[in-house]
Amino acid sequence: MSTHAMDNVETEIGAETEVEAAPAHDAGSVDGGERYDAPIRDVLTRLGFLSLDQVAKVQAHAAERGLDFDQAALELGFITTEDLDRAREQLINSLALQNIARRPVSDELVVLSDPGSVRAESIRMLRTSIIAQHIKNGRRGLAVVATADGHGCSWVAANLAVALSQVGFKILLVDANMRSPRQDQIFGLDPNAPGLSSFLSLQVARPERVVNANVLPGLALITAGPPTSRPQELLSGNRFRDGVNTLLREYDLVIFDTPAANTSADALNVGAGAAYALVVGRSNHSFYKDINTLTDQLAAARCAVVGAVLNEF
């Protein structure tokens, strides 16, 4: 069956595999199995960017001005934005908000569980197109969107993220489907541990605090987080945009899994933040008119559609 393509990114993918939900662990990653919860202050100090005397002054300034520690340090001129970017990268790579004990990743990740299959090869073909026509053009965000539930959006996002990490790219996968999240199941993480909803609802100060670093080599993950009653409100706010901009600076590509576009405007909000989108359709289920409508809606939200994938079941 032919694939509907835009901007030359195209592929066909075989059936999605149903698996049991994997259980959980607390959010984050660990070094040597020990809990590591150093805030950005400690990382800046350890790297030698701040003295103890400066730390005290920054803390006082942050309290007085109601700022985060890193923003106060910048305002005082004690650190540069380059210093902060380096410290954030170290924090993302080593921050542990979770326990190392968790089940193995799901067999849904066919690029790992069945690498010789047609489905895995199709994902690798998609990877080649994304590298050549997206990453090499300096684009760092990509929302994976579908018109309706059951079209394989989460499956494509997860397998594409793993496939890209396998060839040396630094990838972050964000589960922005706070209505019916799937990435926690696929990667064996705790659905109630701190995630995207925790950051957007101000329960966690910075987006890097909810990153699960090194879920697989080269791959980090932000789960959807605990359930929230207002996902659209959270995703349409400036906090989501600002968090996305922070994360885009740290990774070669940030891939966003999104809920079905026919159920809410969430996918459009996420697409606007990512700036680029990959549309997923399902063979014999997706309608050309619906995909065209979604493409127009994304364009109106200032999100460029870079291609479409036909997912066969």
Backbone as a ProteinNet text record, in pm:
[ID]
protein_1_A
[PRIMARY]
MSTHAMDNVETEIGAETEVEAAPAHDAGSVDGGERYDAPIRDVLTRLGFLSLDQVAKVQAHAAERGLDFDQAALELGFITTEDLDRAREQLINSLALQNIARRPVSDELVVLSDPGSVRAESIRMLRTSIIAQHIKNGRRGLAVVATADGHGCSWVAANLAVALSQVGFKILLVDANMRSPRQDQIFGLDPNAPGLSSFLSLQVARPERVVNANVLPGLALITAGPPTSRPQELLSGNRFRDGVNTLLREYDLVIFDTPAANTSADALNVGAGAAYALVVGRSNHSFYKDINTLTDQLAAARCAVVGAVLNEF
[TERTIARY]
84	0	88	52.6	137.7	122	224.4	227.4	200.7	110.4	89.8	205.3	275.4	397	393.2	458.6	479.6	625.1	685.9	826	919.9	874.7	961.4	992.9	938.4	958.7	843	870.3	762.2	811.4	715.1	745.9	617.4	625.8	515.3	561.5	474.5	511	406.3	453.3	363.1	290.7	230.5	137.6	202.8	126.6	171.7	148.2	236.8	228.2	161.1	61.8	-3.1	73.8	101.5	173.3	107.2	140.8	92.1	166.8	97.4	162.2	273.1	387.1	500.1	492.1	529.9	522.3	636.1	652.2	699.6	815.6	867.1	965.3	953.6	1022.1	1015.2	1084.6	1055.9	1105.7	1253	1328.7	1469.6	1566.1	1693.4	1787.3	1894.1	1974.8	2071.3	2207.4	2307.2	2443.4	2478.3	2517.4	2556.6	2445.5	2318.4	2206.5	2182.2	2259.7	2241.2	2160.4	2079.4	1994.3	2079.6	2056	2130.9	2029.3	2018.7	1914.5	1973.4	2089.4	2156.4	2083.8	2046.5	1985	2088	2039.4	2129.4	2235	2202.6	2299.6	2423.1	2402.3	2514.8	2599.5	2533.1	2607.2	2693.7	2637.9	2715.2	2834.5	2814	2923.3	3030	2987	3080.9	3166.5	3106.7	3180.4	3272.8	3264.8	3351	3300.4	3173.5	3118	3074.6	3052	3012	3095.9	3137.1	3202	3093.6	3131.4	3034.1	2980.7	3066.3	3022.2	2919.7	2944.8	2850.1	2718.3	2725	2603.7	2513.2	2572	2493.9	2429	2504.4	2450.4	2338.2	2356.1	2253.1	2125.8	2140.9	2023.7	1946	2018.2	1952.3	1880.7	1947.7	1889.2	1766.6	1774.9	1662.3	1541	1565.3	1455.9	1393.5	1478.8	1430.2	1349.1	1395.4	1331.8	1230.2	1220.6	1128	1170.3	1302.7	1357.3	1403.6	1416.1	1486.5	1634.2	1705.6	1845.7	1928.8	1910.9	1993.4	1965.8	1839	1805.6	1863.5	1865.2	1924.7	2075.6	2141.1	2285.6	2317	2232.5	2249.8	2229.8	2125.1	2093.5	2204.8	2270.7	2381.7	2511.1	2512.4	2631.6	2738.8	2704	2802	2829.3	2731.7	2748.6	2702.6	2746.7	2702.2	2597	2529.3	2432.1	2501.8	2627	2703.1	2732.6	2766.8	2787.8	2660.4	2547.9	2420.6	2383.5	2405	2374.4	2456.9	2584.6	2670.7	2623.5	2586.6	2539	2407.5	2318.4	2190.5	2211.8	2306.7	2334.5	2382.5	2470.9	2518.8	2404.9	2317.3	2205.6	2110.2	2082.1	1993.2	2051.7	2182.9	2246.9	2262	2259.2	2284.9	2174	2076	1970.6	1890	1870.3	1793.5	1673.8	1559.6	1435.8	1366.7	1436.5	1370.2	1462.1	1400.4	1468.7	1510.7	1625.6	1673.1	1591.7	1522.4	1447.3	1324.8	1319.3	1203.1	1209	1097.4	1093.7	1164.5	1205.7	1266.6	1166.7	1218.1	1131	1043.5	934.5	834.3	882.3	824	849.1	790.6	709.7	660.1	774.5	887.7	1004	1069.7	1013.9	1056	1199.5	1249.7	1388.7	1484.4	1434.8	1513.4	1471.8	1341.3	1292.6	1291.7	1278.4	1271.5	1340	1470.5	1540.8	1545.4	1524.2	1527.1	1393	1289.8	1155	1134.8	1027.4	991.8	957.7	889.7	851.9	975.7	1074.1	1196.1	1270.1	1274.7	1341.5	1268.5	1134.4	1058.4	1090	1106.5	1143.9	1282.6	1373.8	1508.6	1505.6	1416.9	1401.8	1348.4	1251.8	1200.6	1310.8	1392.7	1505.3	1598.2	1628.8	1717.2	1660.5	1529.4	1466	1468	1441.2	1438.3	1578.2	1680.5	1817.1	1851.4	1824.3	1865.4	1786.6	1656.7	1570.8	1522.8	1562.6	1514.4	1629.4	1696.9	1804	1919.5	1959.6	2073.1	2041.5	1914.1	1874.6	1867.7	1910.1	1913.1	1782.8	1687	1557.8	1567.4	1517.6	1535.3	1405.7	1292.4	1164.7	1084.4	1007.1	921.2	804.5	684.8	563.8	510.5	481.6	421.1	271.6	192.6	49	-32.1	-156.4	-248.3	-387.4	-471.6	-606.2	-696.5	-671.1	-759.5	-680.2	-740.9	-678.2	-657.9	-558.4	-536.5	-460.2	-403.7	-330.2	-181.1	-134.6	4.3	98.1	43.2	124.9	232.5	193.9	289	393.1	350.7	442	547.9	504.6	599.6	695.8	642.2	727.4	833.5	793.1	886.4	993.8	952.9	1049.9	1142.9	1090.1	1174.8	1278.5	1236.3	1329.3	1441.9	1407.8	1509.5	1601.9	1544.7	1625.9	1725.4	1684.7	1775.6	1886	1851.1	1952.8	2054.6	2013.5	2103.9	2217.1	2199.2	2303.8	2375.3	2368.2	2452.1	2391.4	2263.5	2201.1	2151.8	2158.6	2110.1	1962.9	1874.8	1731.7	1655.8	1555.1	1460	1321.2	1252.8	1114.7	1024.9	926.3	834.8	694.5	633.9	496.1	404.8	360.1	271.5	125.6	98.6	-39	-78.3	-124.5	-161.6	-303.2	-369.2	-503.8	-498.3	-418.7	-402.8	-255.8	-170.4	-25.9	10.6	113.8	157.4	305.6	386.9	531.6	578.5	509.4	548.1	533.2	430.3	410.4	518.4	546.9	643.6	783.2	820.3	955.2	959.8	848.6	848.3	864.7	809.4	822.6	692.8	703.5	589.6	501.5	374.7	287.6	257	274.9	243.8	367	484.3	606	606.8	687.8	691.3	717.1	638.9	651.3	611.6	565.8	532.4	426.5	323.7	217.8	271.2	371	430.3	498.1	572.5	639.7	539.3	442	347.9	255.2	228.9	140.7	218.6	347.1	432.6	472.4	453.5	497.2	647.9	706.4	850.9	897.7	1012.2	1054.3	1100.6	1176.5	1237.8	1213.9	1208.6	1176.7	1279	1407.8	1509.9	1493.7	1414.1	1391.9	1300.4	1232.6	1145.3	1198	1320.9	1381.9	1433.2	1393.2	1449.7	1569.6	1688.8	1808.6	1850.7	1901.5	1958.8	1863	1737.6	1643.8	1699.5	1757.2	1839.8	1959.8	2070.3	2185.6	2149	2173.9	2145.3	2001.7	1915.7	1772.8	1724.8	1668.2	1605	1454.5	1378.5	1232.7	1168.2	1068.3	978.7	842.6	794	661.6	554.1	429	319.1	300	337.8	323.5	186.7	161.1	33.1	-83.3	-201.4	-316.9	-351.5	-396.1	-438.4	-572.2	-652.2	-785.6	-783.1	-666.7	-661.9	-541	-526.1	-408.8	-401.8	-516	-512.4	-467.6	-516	-475.1	-325.4	-272.7	-129.8	-43.7	-87.3	-7.4	-14.6	-113.6	-127.7	-62.6	-4.8	54	199.3	247.6	386.3	485.6	444	535.4	574.2	479.3	511.5	609.1	582.3	670.9	811.6	819.5	950.7	1025.2	952.3	1015	1066.5	987.3	1029.9	1156.4	1161.4	1280.1	1404.4	1389.2	1501.8	1550.7	1458.7	1495.4	1552.2	1502.5	1552.5	1701	1749.6	1891.4	1980.3	1922.5	2002.9	2013.2	1930.2	1924.4	1933.3	1977.9	1979.3	1837	1746.5	1605.9	1518.9	1410.3	1309.7	1182.7	1138.9	1021.2	904.9	789.7	672.2	563.7	519.6	402.7	279.4	173.7	56.9	-72.9	-178.5	-308.8	-373	-474.5	-542.1	-596.6	-579.3	-620.6	-771.7	-847.1	-992.2	-1058.8	-979.6	-1037.4	-1009.9	-907.2	-871.1	-775.4	-745.8	-648.5	-507.7	-485.1	-353.6	-243.6	-270	-167.8	-128.4	-222.9	-192.3	-105.9	-134.4	-52.9	90	102.1	234.4	308.4	238	299.6	351.8	276.3	320.1	448.9	461.6	582.9	701.3	676.1	783.9	823.6	728.8	747.1	737.4	753.8	746.3	667.4	601.5	518.9	532.3	517.4	509.4	371	293.3	156.4	155.7	87.3	76.2	-66.4	-80.6	-210.2	-211.6	-330.5	-344	-409.9	-349.5	-400.1	-545.1	-630.5	-773	-855.2	-797.7	-871.1	-863.1	-750.2	-734.5	-797.9	-858.7	-920.2	-832.1	-815.6	-731.8	-779.7	-911.4	-967.6	-929.3	-931.8	-897.1	-750.1	-664.1	-520.7	-495.3	-565.2	-551.3	-597.8	-709.2	-760.2	-661.2	-603.7	-504.3	-382	-339.4	-223.7	-250.9	-372	-409.9	-413.7	-466.2	-473.7	-333.6	-242.9	-105.7	-38.2	-62.6	-4.8	-56.6	-186.9	-244	-182.7	-137.2	-71.4	78.3	123.1	264.5	352.9	300.1	375	383.8	505.3	524.7	518.8	438.3	431.4	544.5	634.5	749.8	727.4	621.1	595	481.4	449.1	339.7	382.9	334.8	366.4	236.7	230.4	116.3	150.6	79.5	105.4	10.2	62.6	-20.6	-38.8	-161.3	-191.6	-226.5
-118.2	0	123.8	221.1	339.1	429	503.9	593.6	735	805.1	947.1	1023.4	1101.1	1165	1314.3	1385.8	1528.7	1555.8	1644	1682.8	1562.6	1455.5	1340.5	1248.5	1273.6	1179	1080.7	956.5	860.4	719.9	634.6	493.7	416.8	285.2	198.2	111.1	91.3	15.9	-90.8	-209	-320.2	-310.8	-420.9	-421.9	-386.9	-318.7	-281.9	-400.7	-422.7	-535.9	-495.2	-570.9	-543.4	-613.9	-542.8	-600.7	-558.8	-629.8	-592.4	-469.1	-390.7	-272.2	-313.9	-250.4	-280	-197.1	-249.3	-170.6	-75.9	-30.5	102	120.9	240.7	285.7	435.3	493.5	637	708	832	902	938.6	935.3	978	867.3	882.7	776.7	779.2	675	666.8	629.5	668.8	626	525	402.5	300.4	258.2	284.5	242.5	330.1	433.4	518.9	641.5	691.4	805.9	932.2	1010.1	1133.4	1242.9	1337.9	1438.6	1577.9	1601.7	1731	1835.2	1948.7	2056.5	2127.8	2217.8	2290.4	2367.4	2412.9	2484.1	2399.8	2273.2	2186.7	2155.3	2142.4	2115.2	2235.6	2355.6	2476.3	2490.1	2453.5	2461.6	2357.1	2233.5	2125.7	2153	2220.9	2253.8	2374.1	2438.7	2552	2684.1	2688.8	2812.5	2907.8	2853.1	2935.3	2898.5	3000.4	2976.3	2964.7	2917.2	2905.9	3042.4	3143.2	3278.4	3327.3	3296.7	3336	3260.5	3132.4	3053.5	3120.9	3167.5	3233.7	3361.6	3436.8	3560.7	3532	3426.1	3389.9	3345.2	3266.5	3220.7	3337.9	3436	3552.8	3632.6	3648.2	3722.9	3650.2	3517.5	3439.1	3452.2	3447.8	3461.8	3600.6	3701.3	3839.1	3867.9	3810.3	3841	3736.8	3624.7	3518.5	3446	3427.8	3363.7	3222.2	3139.6	3013.2	3043.1	2947.6	2969.5	3005.4	2930.2	2955.1	3091	3132.7	3263.1	3375.9	3354.4	3454.5	3465.8	3350.6	3352.6	3426.7	3407.5	3479.8	3629.7	3663.6	3805.5	3877.3	3806.4	3866.2	3869.8	3799.3	3797.8	3701.2	3608.7	3512.6	3400.8	3370.8	3266.6	3320.4	3254.3	3287.8	3186.1	3216.9	3120.8	2992.6	3004.1	2884.2	2798	2862.2	2788.3	2713.5	2782.8	2723.2	2607.3	2623	2514.3	2390	2409.6	2295.8	2228	2307.5	2251	2176.6	2232.1	2165.5	2031.7	2028.4	1902.8	1796.4	1833.8	1737.9	1692.6	1786.9	1752.3	1656.1	1682.9	1595	1454.9	1447	1317.1	1236	1302.3	1228.8	1236.3	1323.2	1342.5	1215.6	1174	1054.4	1087.9	1086.9	1102.5	966.9	861.2	731.6	621.2	511.3	390.8	312.4	248.3	175.5	49.1	-3.9	-127.7	-103.9	-168.2	-162.6	-280.2	-314.1	-422.7	-382.6	-480.6	-448.3	-374.5	-308.5	-238.4	-338.5	-288.8	-373.2	-429.4	-543.7	-601.9	-516.6	-416.2	-322.7	-249.9	-239.8	-175.8	-275.7	-286.8	-390.8	-370.4	-247.4	-226.3	-292.6	-327.9	-403.1	-549.6	-575.3	-711.8	-795.9	-731.5	-805.3	-724.6	-701.8	-609.2	-654.2	-782.8	-831.3	-827.6	-780.4	-781.3	-668.9	-682.8	-579.8	-450.1	-461.2	-340.9	-265	-338.6	-273.4	-207.6	-274.2	-215.9	-90.1	-90.5	28.1	145.9	117.1	222.8	277.1	188.3	233.9	318.9	285.1	368.2	506.2	508.4	636.7	715.6	646.5	711	778.1	708.8	764.9	894.1	894.5	1014.6	1128.5	1098.3	1201.6	1261.9	1178.3	1229.3	1321.1	1273.9	1347.4	1475.4	1473.2	1584.4	1666.1	1626.7	1699.1	1736.7	1637.1	1664.5	1739.3	1696.4	1762	1903.7	1939.6	2076.5	2163.3	2106.1	2182.4	2185.5	2105.7	2101.5	2010.3	2056.3	1979.6	1930.6	1971.1	1927.5	1850.3	1750	1673.6	1615.8	1662.3	1606.3	1495.1	1380.1	1269.7	1274.2	1294	1320	1223.3	1199.7	1115	1174.1	1142.4	1198.2	1131.5	1003.6	929.7	829.9	781.8	680.1	550.2	472.7	341.2	340.2	453.5	458.5	430.9	411.9	374.2	489.5	603.6	722.9	696.6	638.8	613.1	510.9	410.1	305.3	361.3	444.2	505.4	596.9	679.9	773.3	698.5	591.5	516.5	446.9	379	305.5	399.7	511.9	609.2	666.5	696.5	751.2	652.5	525.1	423.2	406.5	401.5	381.8	495.8	617.6	731.3	726.5	684.5	674.8	565.8	464.3	354.4	396.1	506.2	550.6	675.4	696	796.4	932.5	951.2	1079.6	1084.7	1202.3	1225.8	1263.6	1172	1184.4	1196.5	1282.9	1291	1260.9	1166.4	1134	1189	1269.8	1330.7	1277.2	1217.6	1172	1289.8	1360	1474.7	1434.7	1304.4	1254.2	1233.9	1340.2	1331.7	1279.7	1241.5	1184.4	1031.6	973.8	827.7	795.1	818.7	799.7	654.3	632.8	497.5	475.2	582.5	562.5	502	529.8	468.4	317	268.3	124.4	65.3	132.5	80	69.5	169.2	171.4	124.2	75.6	16.8	116.6	236.2	340	358.5	424.1	446.6	557.5	528.7	632.1	744.5	720.5	822.2	895.6	861.3	932.3	1070.2	1164	1298.1	1293.4	1369.8	1373.8	1509.5	1512.6	1639.3	1716	1646.8	1715.5	1776.9	1714.2	1766.7	1899.9	1908.7	2034.5	2142.3	2108	2208.4	2259.7	2178.9	2220.7	2279	2310.8	2380.1	2293.9	2161.6	2073.9	2051.3	2072.6	2060.2	2188.3	2243	2376.4	2381.5	2281.4	2290	2160.3	2168.5	2048.2	1937.3	1973.2	1868.9	1784.3	1831.8	1756.5	1635.7	1630.2	1515.3	1429.7	1453	1372.7	1240.8	1130.4	998.9	980.4	1007.2	1001.8	856.9	831.3	701	584.7	602.1	489	377.6	417.8	332.1	417.6	359.1	440.8	548.3	673	784.6	830.7	765.4	798.5	837.5	956.1	1003	1012.8	1013.9	1009.9	1094.5	1170.7	1237.1	1171.5	1109.9	1048.2	1156.5	1116.7	1212.5	1259.9	1175.3	1212.7	1177.1	1212.8	1182.4	1243.2	1179.7	1231.3	1373.9	1449.5	1587.1	1610.5	1697.7	1724.8	1835.2	1897.6	2012.5	2006.8	1898.5	1886.8	1996	2032.5	2132.6	2268.1	2304.4	2430.8	2431.6	2319.5	2312.2	2318.5	2251.6	2246.6	2374.9	2458.5	2582.7	2701.5	2680.3	2789.1	2816.9	2931.5	2970.7	2877.6	2815.9	2726.9	2607.8	2555.6	2445.5	2493.1	2608.5	2660.6	2684.8	2746.3	2775.2	2646.3	2546.2	2417.5	2348.8	2353.4	2294	2360.9	2493.1	2565.8	2526.6	2505.9	2461.3	2324.6	2232.6	2096	2085.6	2168.4	2163	2197.1	2274.7	2310.7	2195.3	2094.9	1990	1862.5	1848	1721	1743.8	1640.4	1647.1	1650.4	1578.4	1579.3	1547.8	1623.6	1597.2	1552.8	1430.6	1372.6	1375.4	1426.7	1438.5	1340.9	1255.7	1171.3	1252.5	1247.3	1332.4	1251.9	1304.2	1238.4	1261	1182.5	1192.5	1332.8	1383.7	1521	1536.8	1426.3	1439	1441.2	1430.2	1430.2	1559.2	1634.4	1757.2	1838.5	1959.1	2044.1	2023.9	1923.4	1901.3	1886.4	1804.6	1778.3	1906.5	1996.8	2123.3	2211.1	2211.8	2288.5	2234.6	2101.8	2040.3	2065.8	2052.1	2077.9	2220.1	2314.3	2454.3	2472.4	2399.5	2408.2	2341.4	2227.7	2153.4	2215.9	2285.2	2354.8	2262.6	2132	2037.2	1913.9	1849	1733	1624.1	1500.5	1382	1322.1	1309.2	1258.8	1106.9	1036	890.2	853.2	771.6	719.1	568.8	511.9	365.6	312.9	210.5	151.4	107.1	147.2	111.9	175.9	268	336.5	488.6	539.9	684.5	733.8	850.6	911.7	1025.7	1029.5	1132.8	1272.2	1291.6	1422.2	1461.6	1364.2	1393	1432.8	1364.5	1396.6	1535.1	1567.2	1700.3	1808.3	1781.5	1877	1897.6	1786	1795.1	1872.4	1849.2	1921.3	2071.6	2109.8	2251.2	2311.7	2234.7	2284.1	2305.1	2211.9	2226.3	2347.8	2368	2484.2	2613.5	2616.5	2734.9	2759	2649.6	2661.3	2687.4	2714.1	2740.8	2619.3	2504.1	2378.8	2318.6	2301.3	2246.1	2094.5	2036.5	1890.2	1844.3	1763.3	1720.6	1590.5	1518.5	1393.5	1316.8	1203.8	1118.7	973.1	894.5	752.5	672.8	573.4	482.1	359.1	337.7	228.2	112.9	-0.8	-114.9	-208.8	-259	-349.8	-487.2
0	0	0	-79.2	-90.6	31.3	55.3	169.3	123.6	193.2	165.4	226.8	147.6	197	175.9	265.9	254.7	281.1	200.5	220.7	216.3	145.8	115	233	350.9	461	457.2	427	411.2	444.6	486.2	507.1	529.9	524.7	562.2	676.2	773.7	892.7	917.9	959.5	983.8	1115.6	1155.8	1268.3	1399.9	1481.3	1613.9	1707	1803.4	1894	2023.5	2069	2196.6	2307.7	2416.4	2528.9	2658.4	2764.8	2896.4	2945.5	3025.7	3082.2	3176.2	3161.3	3248.8	3374.1	3492.2	3610.7	3627	3736.5	3749.6	3841.3	3828.9	3925.3	3940.7	4037.9	4059.1	3943.8	3921.6	3805.4	3811.1	3693	3686.2	3653.2	3668.1	3642.6	3748.8	3755.7	3863.2	3813.4	3887.1	3862.7	3969.8	3929.7	4024.6	4117.3	4079.7	4161.6	4282	4304.3	4419.6	4380.3	4472.7	4446.7	4435.2	4329.5	4308.8	4282.3	4375.2	4365.1	4377.5	4317.1	4329	4246.3	4305.7	4229	4145.4	4063.9	3974.5	4052.8	4172.8	4257.4	4282.8	4318	4350.9	4227.4	4111.6	3988.8	3953	3963.6	3934.3	4028.1	4153	4250.7	4220.9	4189.7	4163.6	4039.4	3941.6	3820	3838.7	3955	3982.8	3930.1	3888.1	3835	3947	4067.2	4181.2	4302.8	4378.7	4507.9	4614.6	4732.1	4840.8	4880.2	4875.7	4908	4804.9	4678.4	4574.2	4586.9	4627	4647.1	4749.2	4860.5	4964.3	4910.8	4831.2	4775.1	4675.1	4594.9	4498.3	4568.9	4675.2	4749.7	4808.2	4861.7	4918.5	4809.2	4695.5	4583.9	4528.1	4518.3	4467.4	4558.4	4691.2	4786.6	4779.7	4764.3	4760.8	4634.8	4521.7	4392.8	4347.8	4421.6	4382.8	4256.6	4240.7	4121.8	4151.7	4046.9	4060.7	4084.5	4144.6	4178.8	4056.1	3946.4	3829.3	3767	3767.1	3712.7	3798.2	3930.8	4019.7	3996.1	3974.1	3948.2	3818.7	3717.4	3591.8	3611.4	3686.1	3707.9	3781.6	3873.2	3947.1	3866.2	3753.8	3669.6	3715.9	3807.1	3857.7	3757.5	3670.3	3569.1	3434.3	3327.3	3192.1	3147.4	3038.5	2985.4	2941.5	2896	2857.5	2979.9	3092.6	3217.2	3256.1	3245.1	3284.9	3193.9	3063.6	2970	3001.9	3033.9	3066.8	3194.9	3294.6	3421.3	3402	3321	3294.6	3225	3131.2	3061	3158.4	3249.6	3349.5	3440	3475.1	3562.4	3493.3	3365.5	3289.6	3278.7	3257.8	3236.7	3364.4	3480.6	3604.1	3707	3682.6	3781.5	3801.4	3925.3	3952.5	4036.7	3973.1	4047.7	4057	4023.7	4021.8	4070.9	4099.8	4143.5	4020.5	4024.4	3906.5	3878.9	3981.6	3964.8	3877.5	3762	3675.2	3580.1	3520.7	3424.1	3296	3218.8	3089.2	3000.5	2899.6	2807.3	2732.9	2678.4	2614.7	2481.7	2443.3	2311.8	2199.3	2235.1	2133.6	2063.3	2131.3	2070.4	1975.6	1856	1762.9	1714.4	1719.9	1679	1776.8	1896.2	1994.2	1998.9	2004.8	2025.1	1898.2	1783	1656.9	1547	1561.2	1470.3	1325.1	1301	1163.4	1094.2	1161.6	1105.7	1004.2	925.2	828.2	899.5	1014.6	1090.1	1137.8	1189.2	1236	1120.4	1006.1	889.9	842.5	852.7	814.2	905.6	1034.6	1128.8	1094.4	1057.6	1021.5	894.2	800.7	681	717.5	809.1	856.5	925.8	1004.9	1072.3	971.3	863	761.2	703.7	677.3	623.2	723.5	850.3	954.1	972	969	982.7	865.6	743.2	623.9	603.8	634.8	599.2	719	838	955.7	1048.6	1104.4	1200.5	1134	1015.1	949.1	904.6	904	873.3	999.1	1111.7	1235.3	1311	1269.8	1339.7	1461.1	1575.3	1699.2	1762	1711.3	1766.1	1664.2	1709.1	1619	1698.1	1668.2	1729.4	1639.9	1697.9	1623.8	1650.8	1545.1	1561.8	1476.1	1517.5	1442.3	1451.3	1353.7	1353.5	1456.2	1487	1576.8	1660.2	1766.9	1851.6	1773.3	1815.6	1757.1	1626.5	1587.8	1460.7	1476.6	1602.3	1624.3	1650.6	1693.3	1716.8	1823.1	1935.6	2044.7	2003.1	1927.8	1882.3	1788.1	1694	1600.2	1674.6	1765.8	1840.7	1920.3	1989.7	2074.3	1990.9	1885.4	1803.8	1727.3	1680.4	1612.1	1707.9	1830.9	1930.7	1959.1	1977.3	2005.2	1884.7	1765.4	1644.4	1625.8	1652.1	1639	1743.5	1865.7	1971	1938.7	1862.9	1829.2	1735.5	1664.6	1571.4	1623.9	1755.6	1818.1	1842.5	1812.8	1840.5	1985.2	2042	2178.3	2169.4	2212.9	2189.3	2321	2320.9	2432.3	2377.3	2438	2403.6	2513.6	2476.5	2572.2	2548.3	2650.5	2639.4	2672.4	2568.7	2586.5	2576	2578.7	2581.1	2726.9	2790	2930.9	2950.2	2841	2848.9	2850.4	2760.9	2756.7	2732.5	2830.7	2810.8	2787.4	2704.6	2671.8	2695	2691.2	2694.9	2827.5	2937.2	3064.7	3056.3	2988.2	2971.1	2881.2	2771.4	2675.6	2736.9	2820.1	2877	3022.4	3076.5	3209.6	3321.4	3308.2	3408.9	3487.2	3601.3	3689	3632.5	3600.6	3544.3	3642.4	3770.8	3870.8	3923	3871.3	3910.5	3844.4	3895.2	3836	3686	3611.1	3466.4	3412.8	3288.8	3224.5	3301.4	3348.4	3422.8	3551.4	3612.3	3735.7	3709.7	3599	3564.8	3526.8	3443.8	3395.2	3504.7	3605.5	3715.5	3832.7	3810.2	3908.4	4027.9	4017.7	4126.5	4121.7	4004.6	3984.2	3917.3	3964.9	3920.9	3776.3	3731.6	3599.6	3521.2	3387.6	3308.7	3322.1	3340.7	3351.6	3477.2	3574.6	3697.2	3675.5	3561	3534.1	3418.8	3378.6	3272.5	3329.8	3269.5	3299.8	3207	3258.5	3174.6	3151	3030.1	2997	3023	2982	2982.8	2895.8	2783.5	2699.2	2660.4	2617.2	2580.1	2478.1	2514.4	2425.4	2425.1	2502.6	2502	2641.2	2652.3	2775.6	2751.7	2860.5	2848.9	2957.2	2918.6	3014.2	2999.7	3105.9	3101.7	3113.1	3092.2	3103	3245.9	3343.3	3483.1	3538.8	3664.7	3727.2	3649.2	3653.7	3578.4	3617.2	3518.7	3542.1	3473.4	3529.3	3473	3369.6	3346.5	3255.2	3161.2	3086.1	2997.8	2892	2831.9	2725.6	2779.8	2896.7	2958.2	2985.1	3035.1	3067.2	2941.5	2836	2713.4	2631.6	2656.8	2580.4	2649.1	2766.6	2842.4	2806.9	2852.3	2827.2	2895.2	3005.5	3076.7	2989.5	2912	2820.7	2713.9	2653.7	2549.6	2604.3	2722.8	2781.4	2814.5	2867.2	2897.9	2773.4	2666	2538.6	2488.7	2494.5	2447	2526.2	2655.6	2738.3	2693.6	2672	2636.4	2495.2	2403.2	2265.6	2257.2	2352	2351.4	2396.5	2462.6	2524.3	2441.2	2338.1	2265.3	2114.7	2043.7	1898.1	1843.3	1909.7	1868.5	1989.4	2004	2106.2	2033.8	2059.3	1994.8	2093.7	2049.3	2135.1	2088.7	2178.5	2153.2	2191	2110.7	2134.1	2130.5	2193.8	2185	2049.5	2018.1	1888.7	1866.4	1745.3	1715.2	1708.9	1692.5	1684	1821.1	1928	2063.1	2139.7	2099.3	2169.2	2082.7	2130.9	2061.1	2114.5	2199.5	2260.7	2156.2	2052.8	1951.9	1880	1858.5	1792.6	1882.4	2012.4	2106.1	2113.3	2116.4	2121.6	1990.6	1879	1749.9	1738.6	1792.1	1789	1868.3	1979.8	2060	1992.7	1927.5	1861.3	1727.9	1663.5	1535.1	1413.8	1432.4	1321.9	1365.7	1268.2	1301	1196.2	1242.5	1157.5	1179.2	1071.4	1080.9	1062.6	1151.2	1144.1	1105.3	1001.6	961.8	973.3	977	986.6	860	804.7	681.8	698.1	600.8	596.5	708.6	781.5	889	877.3	834.3	822.4	692.3	699.2	582.5	532.6	402.3	340.9	380	382.8	417.4	559.6	652.5	791.7	803.5	729.8	734.7	675.6	567.5	509.6	606.4	675	773	886	935.2	1042.3	995.6	872.5	818.1	813.1	770.6	765.8	906.3	1002.4	1140.3	1198.7	1169.4	1217	1154.1	1025.4	958.1	1020.8	1054.7	1119	1256.1	1321.3	1451.7	1437	1314.3	1283.9	1311.2	1274	1285	1145	1094.4	960.5	963.7	875	863.3	772	825.1	746.9	673.6	707.3	638	701.3	642.2	690.5	684.9	780.8	788.4	784.3	699.9	697.2	776.3	885.2	977.1	945	900.2	864.4	982.5	1000.1	1110.9	1055.3
[MASK]
+++++++++++++++++++++++++++++++++++++++++++++++++++++++++++++++++++++++++++++++++++++++++++++++++++++++++++++++++++++++++++++++++++++++++++++++++++++++++++++++++++++++++++++++++++++++++++++++++++++++++++++++++++++++++++++++++++++++++++++++++++++++++++++++++++++++++++++++++++++++++++++++++++++++++++++++++++++++++

